[in-house]
Amino acid sequence: MNYIPNSIEARDIARESVGVAIDPQRRSTMRAAVEAVRKNEPSRIVVAVPVAPQSTCTEFERIADDVVCAQTPEPFSAVGLWYREFSQTADDEVRELLRQHRERPREVRGSV
């Protein structure tokens, strides 16, 4: 379930993912998401990755306007090693958070 605003033209768009650090399929999904969003002419696309190998961050620099990699440890072995708490988030929890976000007034949500 993705929430996409009616128009993203001339807006800054940010896309974050933890899984792209080690999962080639998620990197492919991120590339596809960036390409799809680019067709709608946003002012800027930012890919954010909390922790990943430098090679992953470099890969996204070729397709995004900006890439934010909070940590690029070497050697890189597992995403979960860099978090105090790395439990899975249930789909129902994600849906509820998205629902709450959509119901908040725009001036409270911000413009990203």
C-alpha positions, 0 to 999 in steps of 0.5 A: 500500500503506497500513498502517493499525493495527487501531484508531485510536480515541482515537489521534493520527493524523498524515498527511504529504505533499509533493505537496499543495503544488502538486497539486490531486489530492493535496490531494483525496486528503489531504482524503479521507484526513482524512475517512476517518480522522475516521470512526474517531474519532481523538483528533486528526488532524494534517496535516503539509506540509514546504513549501507556499504559505500557501493550502494550509496554510489549506485544511487548517486547515478539516478537520484538528485541527492543521496543520504547515507547516514553510515557507510561502515567498512567492512559491511556485513549486516544492517541489523548490526548498526541498530540497537533495536532492529525488529520487524514492523508489522504491516498493520502498524505501517498501514495505521501510521500511513492512515494517521499521516494522511489524516493530519492537516497539511501544515502539520505534515510538512511538504515532503 
